[in-house]
């Protein structure tokens, strides 16, 4: 995942991914 994608979906990808 790129920083842009993770940052755009701050509460989704970051929490779902970790």
N, C-alpha and C positions, 0 to 999 in steps of 0.2 A: 504493500500500500504506500502511496506517496503521501508526503506531509499535507499536501493540499486536500486530498480526499479525507484523511483522518481529521483534519482541522475543520473541514466543512461539515463533517458528521461527528462532531466532538462527542456528543452524548450517545452515539450509536456504535460506530466502528470501534472506538477506543474501548468502550465498556464491553461490547460484544466480543471483541478480539482478545481482550485480556480478561 
